[in-house]
Amino acid sequence: MKRIAKQWIDGYLKCQGGTYPAQLKYKMLAEMACEKIVAGITRKFVGENRIQAVPDPYNPMGSTAYVNFNTSKTSRYETNARRCM
């Protein structure tokens, strides 16, 4: 999707009314742009091909092994010590 978004910004994005491409760094505006890109792709291929997600060929199975973040939530689920490393 990033490659498609870059092509769209470089070749098709037309800023009007004092707007700039950098404004797409705002999450809400970026999501709106992505929705329009996906809608355009979907309209183009209606009835022709099924659009399908292609998993990462190097990591075909999902994993949470590298998920790491801090939380402020106080009521957390306690994990099973036998299954945690």
Sequence and secondary structure as in RCSB ss.txt:
>XXXX:A:sequence
MKRIAKQWIDGYLKCQGGTYPAQLKYKMLAEMACEKIVAGITRKFVGENRIQAVPDPYNPMGSTAYVNFNTSKTS
RYETNARRCM
>XXXX:A:secstr
 HHHHHHHHHHT    SS  GGGGGSHHHHHHHHHHHHHHHHHHTTTT        TT  S   TT       SS
     GGG  
